[in-house]
């Protein structure tokens, strides 16, 4: 199985991680979050994300980041998918849900986490 995590915003994908395991994929997203938190979040939220990362709580840090995106700049959200290797082929397949904002929804704060699982 192959895992794909995509950080999306209203203008498209901002970051993509691909790995053989969910923890590996999450670690890549955590690196993105660590780099982006100071510029994307208000200082108290960014500080909390840094504290969680320093404590080794990657899941909580990533969740905290996406909980607060959109407060300062554009909102981002995380899309996750898992792909399977097709038998008899070297191709990988599966659906990667790239959401479209639906008319009438709050465009400033779209759903944060989507999953195809």
Buried (B, 14 or more C-beta within 10 A) or exposed (E): EBBBBBBBBEEEEBBBBBBEEBEEBBBBBBBBBBEBBEEBBEEEBBEBBBEBBEEEBBEBBBBBBBBBBBEEEEBBBBBBBBBEEEEEEEEBEBEBEEEEEEEEEEEEEBEBEBEEE
